[in-house]
Amino acid sequence: MKEIPGRSVEKNAQIVQLTELAKRAHKVIALTGAGISVDSGIPAFRGNQGLWEKYDPTEYAHIEAFLRDPGKVWVMLAEMDLAVSKAKPNAAHYALAHLEQVSSFSSVITQNVDNLHQRAGSSRVIEFHGNTQRLKCLSCNRLYGKDHVSLAVLPPRCTCGGVLKPDAVFFGEAIPWEANLQASQEAESCDLILVVGTSAVVAPASSIPFMAKRNGATVVEINLEPTMLTDTVADLSIMRSATEVLPELVEELRNVSP
């Protein structure tokens, strides 16, 4: 396929610019959203093929909906679990883990609940919205590993008889206090934040790039399409797949490392 004139030059220029920013930064962090896991086979929540096109989030993703009819919500959760269980970390997940070796990379703050950053080897993952690999009893608060719970009958239940819920944040629930605190501390102390695969519309995660910007950080977004960050706080917007951009960044940093 013929290259669009000027396109490869623009790509290279952006990677060079990103590499220079990463080289100079004393602390780099990333904020990731559903878009980074699409190439792993996990559907995004928004967009034409998004999960919310099939399931109304007010009926399936709000904590009140879960408490009202957990069996109904678990139908959607079981479908999502099937996709997540088949998924493997992709090149973008691995690249973020490798950034720890070639830059001053500190942490991944992820809105995702799929555990793929951990599986890729990132050493510090702040789970802003929890993790579906854990299930929590709503009655006695006991935690289970997902692989130790059968989904043959929905909703799954604890040995005490209580309903099990993924240890993830539904709409209407508060962000875990410790995750919120850690994310804020990282955003306030970094000088480069990579915002990867997120539409940046869901609060309070959407405030993290703005928090970083207010404290002097450079904001780089890597996304396939413009977001609310593009014309507000983004210093560099790279409209390409993270599975291309992040490995290229790692490679460039390796080439310039002493």
C-alpha positions in Angstrom: 0.0 0.0 0.0 1.4 3.4 -1.0 2.3 5.7 1.9 0.4 8.9 2.1 2.9 11.7 1.3 4.3 13.3 4.5 2.6 10.8 6.7 5.7 8.7 7.6 7.6 12.0 8.2 4.9 13.2 10.6 4.9 9.8 12.4 8.7 9.9 12.8 8.7 13.5 13.9 6.1 12.7 16.6 8.1 9.7 17.8 11.3 11.8 17.9 9.4 14.5 19.9 8.0 11.9 22.3 11.4 10.3 22.7 13.0 13.6 23.6 10.2 14.3 26.2 10.7 10.8 27.7 14.5 11.3 27.8 14.3 14.6 29.7 11.5 13.6 32.1 12.5 12.8 35.7 9.2 10.9 36.2 6.9 9.4 33.6 3.5 7.9 34.3 0.7 6.5 32.1 -3.0 6.7 32.3 -4.7 3.9 30.3 -8.2 3.2 29.2 -10.1 0.5 27.3 -8.5 1.5 24.0 -5.2 -0.1 25.0 -6.8 -3.5 25.4 -8.9 -3.6 22.2 -6.0 -5.2 20.3 -6.1 -7.9 23.0 -9.6 -8.8 21.9 -11.4 -6.9 24.7 -14.2 -4.7 23.3 -14.2 -1.1 24.2 -17.1 0.3 26.2 -17.8 3.2 23.8 -18.0 3.5 20.1 -19.8 1.6 17.3 -18.6 -1.8 18.6 -18.6 -0.8 22.2 -20.1 -2.8 25.0 -22.5 0.0 25.8 -24.0 -0.4 22.3 -25.2 -3.8 23.4 -25.9 -3.2 27.1 -27.4 0.0 28.5 -24.9 1.1 31.2 -27.8 2.4 33.3 -29.2 -1.2 33.4 -26.0 -3.1 33.7 -23.2 -1.0 35.0 -24.7 1.0 37.9 -24.4 -0.4 41.4 -28.1 0.1 41.9 -28.8 -2.1 38.9 -26.6 -4.8 40.3 -28.2 -4.7 43.7 -31.6 -4.7 42.2 -31.0 -7.7 39.9 -27.5 -9.2 40.2 -28.5 -12.2 38.0 -29.3 -9.9 35.1 -26.1 -7.9 35.4 -24.1 -11.1 35.7 -25.2 -12.1 32.2 -23.2 -9.1 30.9 -20.4 -9.7 33.3 -20.1 -13.3 32.2 -19.8 -12.3 28.6 -17.2 -9.7 29.5 -15.3 -12.3 31.6 -15.2 -14.7 28.6 -13.5 -12.0 26.5 -11.1 -11.1 29.2 -10.2 -14.7 30.0 -9.1 -15.2 26.3 -7.2 -12.0 26.1 -3.4 -11.7 26.3 -1.3 -8.6 26.8 -0.5 -6.9 23.6 2.5 -4.9 22.4 1.4 -1.8 24.1 1.1 -3.5 27.5 4.5 -5.0 27.1 6.0 -1.7 25.9 4.8 0.1 29.1 6.4 -2.6 31.2 9.7 -2.2 29.2 9.6 1.6 29.7 10.6 0.9 33.3 14.0 -0.3 32.0 14.7 2.5 29.5 13.2 5.6 31.1 12.2 7.2 34.4 8.8 5.4 34.3 7.0 5.3 37.6 3.5 3.8 37.3 0.5 2.8 35.2 -2.8 4.3 36.4 -5.4 2.1 34.7 -9.1 2.4 34.3 -9.1 -1.1 33.0 -10.1 -4.1 35.1 -8.6 -6.8 32.9 -5.3 -7.4 34.7 -3.3 -7.2 31.4 -0.8 -4.6 32.7 0.2 -6.9 35.5 0.5 -9.9 33.2 2.7 -7.9 30.9 5.1 -7.2 33.8 4.4 -3.7 34.9 5.7 -3.5 38.4 3.4 -0.7 39.7 -0.2 -0.7 38.5 -2.7 1.6 40.2 -6.1 -0.1 39.7 -8.3 3.0 39.6 -11.4 0.9 38.9 -10.5 -2.3 40.6 -9.9 -5.7 39.0 -12.4 -8.3 37.8 -10.0 -11.1 38.6 -11.2 -10.8 42.2 -14.8 -11.3 43.4 -16.1 -9.9 46.7 -19.0 -11.0 48.8 -21.5 -8.3 49.4 -22.5 -9.9 52.7 -19.3 -10.8 54.4 -16.7 -9.0 52.3 -14.7 -12.2 51.6 -12.5 -12.1 48.5 -12.2 -14.9 46.0 -9.9 -15.3 43.0 -12.1 -15.5 39.9 -10.7 -18.8 38.9 -12.0 -20.3 42.1 -15.6 -19.4 41.4 -18.0 -21.1 39.0 -20.2 -19.0 36.8 -22.4 -22.0 35.8 -25.1 -20.5 38.0 -25.7 -16.8 38.0 -25.3 -14.9 40.2 -22.4 -16.7 41.9 -22.5 -16.8 45.6 -20.2 -16.9 48.6 -20.2 -19.9 51.0 -22.1 -17.6 53.4 -24.9 -17.3 50.8 -24.2 -13.7 49.8 -24.0 -12.5 46.2 -20.5 -12.2 44.7 -19.7 -9.0 42.8 -16.5 -8.3 40.8 -14.1 -6.3 42.9 -14.4 -3.5 40.4 -16.0 0.0 40.5 -19.5 0.3 39.1 -21.2 3.6 38.3 -22.5 5.0 41.5 -19.6 3.6 43.6 -16.6 5.5 45.0 -13.1 5.0 43.6 -11.0 3.0 46.2 -9.5 5.5 48.5 -5.9 4.2 48.3 -6.0 4.0 44.5 -7.4 7.6 44.3 -4.7 8.9 46.7 -1.8 7.1 44.8 -3.1 8.3 41.4 -3.3 11.9 42.6 0.2 11.7 44.1 1.6 10.3 40.8 -0.1 12.9 38.7 1.0 15.8 40.9 4.7 14.7 40.9 5.2 13.5 37.3 6.6 15.7 34.5 5.4 13.5 31.6 2.0 11.7 31.5 1.1 9.4 28.6 -2.7 9.2 28.2 -3.3 6.0 26.3 -6.5 4.6 24.8 -9.0 6.6 26.9 -11.7 9.0 25.9 -11.0 10.9 29.1 -14.7 11.6 29.8 -15.3 9.5 32.9 -14.7 11.3 36.2 -12.7 11.3 38.3 -10.1 9.5 36.1 -10.6 12.2 33.5 -9.2 14.8 35.9 -5.8 13.1 36.2 -4.3 14.6 33.0 -5.5 18.1 34.1 -4.1 17.6 37.5 -0.7 16.6 36.0 -0.8 19.6 33.7 -1.6 22.0 36.5 1.6 20.8 38.2 3.8 21.4 35.2 3.7 18.0 33.4 3.7 17.6 29.7 0.6 15.7 28.5 0.9 13.3 25.6 -2.2 11.5 24.3 -2.0 8.4 22.2 -5.4 7.5 20.8 -6.9 6.6 17.4 -9.2 9.7 17.4 -9.4 13.1 19.1 -10.6 13.3 22.7 -11.6 16.1 25.0 -7.8 16.4 25.8 -6.8 17.2 22.3 -7.8 20.8 22.3 -7.4 21.4 26.0 -4.4 20.1 27.8 -2.6 17.8 25.4 0.8 19.1 24.3 1.2 16.3 21.8 -1.6 14.2 20.3 -0.5 11.0 18.4 -3.5 9.6 16.5 -2.2 6.1 16.0 -2.5 2.7 17.7 -0.7 2.4 21.0 0.5 -1.0 19.8 2.6 0.8 17.2 3.6 4.0 19.1 4.7 2.6 22.4 7.0 -0.1 21.0 8.5 2.5 18.7 9.1 4.7 21.8 10.8 1.9 23.7 13.0 1.1 20.7 14.1 4.7 20.3 14.9 5.0 23.9 16.9 1.8 23.8 18.9 3.2 20.9 19.8 6.4 22.8 20.5 4.7 26.1 24.2 4.7 27.1 
